[in-house]
Amino acid sequence: MKSNKIFIMAGPSAVGKNAIIAGLLKSDLPLQRMITTTSRPPRSGDSPNDYHFVSREQFMAWVAEDKMIEWVEYNQNLYGTRKQDLEDIFTAGKFPIMDIDVRGVASFKQLFPNVVAIFILPSSLSILRQRLEARGTAEHDIRERLKTAQSEIELAPSFDYRITNYNGKLANVVKDAATIVQHELAG
């Protein structure tokens, strides 16, 4: 297999990571979504293909049993990546693509030398606010997520690639991300 590349999309909450990944998965690229495990409750529109929803207790049991590659607490909820999910994707002959917390990227890069980290930048913080409001996010959470977004954006230069998600230009962003994946798989 071509060096078992792992593709990671990271960026602030509501920047469009899941929409970009969904667009890539519709292409002919040999990608498979790495499902995030979380203790948060499902939101309207969440797909079981995006998340393993588990209790906080189950999540922490997997951490204690060393079944997680990485995990983080974000806004009082746990998010992480199970080792078994990664193994299953490689066994199927595909390359994982995932959306993880910006801080989790460093953990992956330490464990796996073939991580390709793509940071998705918002065109503006006001656009992020609009997206969070459209999700029905509480005002307190919006303020907290925008504060977090500012610190995450400061880490963008440490990523392998950066793409700005301009409102209404999702097809262009998916095309840019596909070009990066094709380049990395050819190399």
Residue, then its C-alpha position, 0 to 999 in steps of 0.5 A: m500500500k502507498s505508505n498508508k497516508i492519513f488525511i486530516m482536515a482540521g479547523p475551527s468549528a463550523v468551518g465546513k470540514n464535514a462538507i468538504i470531506a463529504g465532497l471528497l468521498k463522492s469522488d473516485l479517490p480511494l478515501q474512507r471517512m474515519i469516524t469520530t467517537t464522541s460523548r456529545p449527544p447527536r445533533s439534528g442532521d448528524s449521521p451515524n457515518d460521521y460519529h460513534f456516539v457513546s457515553r462519557e463512561q464508555f469513552m473513558a473506558w476505551v481511553a483506559e484500555d488504550k483503544m484510542i489513538e488520540w482524544v480531546e475534551y472540547n466544550q465539555n464533550l469528549y472526541g477521539t479516534r479509535k485504533q480499530d477504526l484506523e486498522d479497518i480502513f487500511t485493511a480495506g485498502k483505502f486511505p482514511i480521511m478525518d476531521i479532528d481537533v486542531r490539537g489532535v493533529a500533533s498527536f497523529k503526526q507524532l504517531f504516524p509519519n505519513v499524516v497529511a494535515i490540511f487546515i481549513l480556514p474560514s473566510s471570516l469569523s463573522i461567517l463562522r458566527q453565521r454558521l454557528e447561529a444557523r446550527g442553533t448554537a447557544e450564544h454562550d457557546i458561539r462566543e466560546r467557539l469563536k474564541t477557540a477559533q482564533s487560537e486555532i487559526e494561529l496554528a494554521p501555518s504549522f499544517d502541510y496545506r491550508i485552504t480557505n473555505y469561502n462562502g458559496k464556493l464549496a465545490n472549489v474548496v473540494k476541488d482544491a482538497a482533491t488536488i492535494v489528495q491526488h498529489e500526495l497519493a502520487g508521491 
